[in-house]
Amino acid sequence: MQKQINKEELTEVIPDKELQTKRYQKLQRAMQLWNVVHQKSKIIFRSGNEIRSVDTPVWFVSEKYVCINAGMTILVSCILDVLV
C-alpha cells in the first residue's frame, strides 16, 4: 500500500540557489553516466519526514522531475544529494 504525502510536505530541501544548481549538474552527470556506460547513481532524497536513498539508473532529468528505473520519478526539489 502506497503512503499518501501532502503537497505541503514537498518543499525544496536545498534553499540555496547555488547548491540547487550543483545538484542539477550532478543529476545531469548521473544521466550521462547511465546513458553512456550504464553506471548507476545513488540518490538521497526526502520522502515525507524520512530520508531515503536508492541506487538506480537515471534515465532522464527535467527541471522538476528525475525519471529513474521502471518509469518511477522523484521530484528534484526533494533530492538532497546525488552520488555518481
Protein Blocks (a to p, Z undefined) as FASTA:
>chain_A
ZZdddfklmccfblblklmmmmmmmmmmmmmmmmmnopacdddddehjbccddddddfbd
cfkbccdehhiacdfklpmbdcZZ
